[in-house]
Amino acid sequence: MITTLTVTSKRQLVLPKEFCKRAGIAPGSQLRVAAVRDGLYLSPIPAPTEDELRAVIRAAGGPTVREPKDGAGKIKRAIQAVRRRA
């Protein structure tokens, strides 16, 4: 499927419903954009797998450790680190 999108004055795009449905993109989904030659490659960032979550919990010191003030940021960084190693 090929379509034309228009960028708004705020540099925003509206993705067609068909594309979102096919790619599993819902409101709040995160997308990755990569420059490829003279174009862009847009792909959804999948939710972490069970193995990735286990690795994140191990990296954070186990399930009984209190969450620090920047807990969400630390978890996000740990997920990214695990994915880079995979």
TADA-V731401 format. One record per residue. N is the residue number from 1. RES is the residue in one small letter. SS is DSSP state (H for helix, E for strand, C for the rest). PSI is psi in whole degrees, -180 to 180 (999 if undefined). BURIAL is I if it has 9 or more other ideal C-beta (glycine too) atoms within 8 Angstrom, else O. Layout:
# TADA-V731401
n/res/ss/psi/burial
N/RES/SS/PSI/BURIAL
N/RES/SS/PSI/BURIAL
This chain:
# TADA-V731401
n/res/ss/psi/burial
1/m/C/131/O
2/i/C/138/O
3/t/C/171/O
4/t/C/133/O
5/l/C/151/O
6/t/C/132/O
7/v/C/131/O
8/t/C/175/O
9/s/C/-20/O
10/k/C/15/O
11/r/C/33/O
12/q/C/154/O
13/l/C/151/O
14/v/C/120/O
15/l/C/136/O
16/p/C/145/O
17/k/H/-41/O
18/e/H/-44/O
19/f/H/-46/I
20/c/H/-43/I
21/k/H/-46/O
22/r/H/-37/O
23/a/H/-2/O
24/g/C/34/O
25/i/C/123/I
26/a/C/165/O
27/p/C/132/O
28/g/C/-9/O
29/s/C/148/I
30/q/C/142/O
31/l/E/149/I
32/r/E/135/O
33/v/E/127/O
34/a/E/137/O
35/a/E/126/O
36/v/E/110/O
37/r/C/-116/O
38/d/C/20/O
39/g/E/-168/O
40/l/E/144/O
41/y/E/122/O
42/l/E/127/O
43/s/E/147/O
44/p/E/147/I
45/i/C/117/O
46/p/C/155/O
47/a/C/151/O
48/p/C/146/O
49/t/C/169/O
50/e/H/-40/O
51/d/H/-41/O
52/e/H/-42/I
53/l/H/-40/I
54/r/H/-43/O
55/a/H/-39/I
56/v/H/-44/I
57/i/H/-42/I
58/r/H/-45/O
59/a/H/-29/I
60/a/C/-3/I
61/g/C/10/O
62/g/C/170/O
63/p/C/-10/O
64/t/C/-3/O
65/v/C/136/O
66/r/C/144/O
67/e/C/128/O
68/p/C/172/O
69/k/C/-40/O
70/d/C/40/O
71/g/H/-46/O
72/a/H/-42/O
73/g/H/-39/O
74/k/H/-41/I
75/i/H/-44/I
76/k/H/-44/O
77/r/H/-37/O
78/a/H/-40/I
79/i/H/-45/I
80/q/H/-40/O
81/a/H/-42/I
82/v/H/-42/I
83/r/H/-36/O
84/r/H/-35/O
85/r/H/-28/O
86/a/C/999/O
